[in-house]
Amino acid sequence: MSMTVYGAPLSPFVRKVCLCLIEKGLDYELEVVMPFGQPDWFRELNPLGRIPAFRDGDLKLADSSVICQYLEERHPERKSLYGADAQQRASVRWLEKYADYELAPLCTFTVFRNRVLKATMGQPCDEEKVQQALQDKLPNHFDYLETTLGDAPHFLGEQLSMADLAVASQLVSMEHGGETLDGARWPKLTAHYQRLKAGAAMQQLLPRELRTLEKIGAKR
């Protein structure tokens, strides 16, 4: 029985879990469950009603970071995405958390939500909040990530990790909302994102996401 991810393709947290599965070479199915108007049975998977949820046989899990760390520990024979030692694992978990808790409120829940999701619900975009996120808040985070990345191709040097996938997942949402990194100001982070975006794993997901955007009538 293959593993199942429950959630919406445009969710950065669903995206992160799917990228983890693809990078580890694990078969999975995506069952589309939207963030709102969920079926009653979904609460059996996640009593909080948030996406993604996950099933592996009889095991039910929620929270993207918990799911990805389970996959790492459940399949140690596959490519590691959390590093080789305690120091690297701590660094990856910190950056994954940074992406989920600092970038997500701005890239996804401000830029993407206002520019894309609100339009599909017939609600006005709060462009003032979008600009505040872009001009006042996100630059400090991008400065930090630019410095942390340094001259390496990935946050763990030569090794791809969940830190890379988590950060890129949020930047994809920002791009769906019509905004991209300033390559002149953050050249290293921009190059990092472009590498991840062009990679085989992301390229498995992006066509589906673009079709979803087109289906809901989102302008990019």
GIDACOR-V423174 format. One record per pair of residues at least 24 apart in sequence whose ideal C-beta (glycine too) atoms are under 6 Angstrom apart, sorted by the first residue. I is the first residue (numbers start at 1). J is the second residue. If there is no record, write none. Layout:
BEGIN
{{I/J} {I/J}}
END
This chain:
BEGIN
{{2/27} {2/28} {2/29} {3/28} {3/56} {4/29} {4/31} {4/55} {5/30} {5/52} {5/54} {6/31} {6/33} {6/52} {6/53} {7/33} {7/51} {7/52} {8/34} {9/208} {9/209} {9/212} {10/209} {10/212} {11/51} {12/108} {12/169} {12/170} {12/173} {13/52} {13/64} {14/51} {14/52} {15/169} {16/64} {16/165} {16/166} {16/169} {17/52} {17/64} {17/67} {18/205} {19/165} {19/201} {20/68} {20/71} {22/201} {22/204} {23/201} {24/75} {24/78} {24/79} {25/78} {65/96} {68/162} {81/161} {81/162} {83/156} {88/156} {92/161} {92/162} {92/163} {95/155} {95/163} {96/162} {96/163} {96/166} {99/166} {99/167} {99/170} {102/141} {103/170} {104/170} {106/133} {106/137} {106/138} {107/170} {107/173} {107/174} {108/173} {111/174} {111/177} {111/179} {112/173} {112/176} {112/177} {115/177} {115/178} {116/177} {116/218} {120/216} {142/186} {142/189} {145/189} {146/186} {146/188} {146/189} {149/188} {149/189} {149/192} {164/196} {168/193} {168/196}}
END
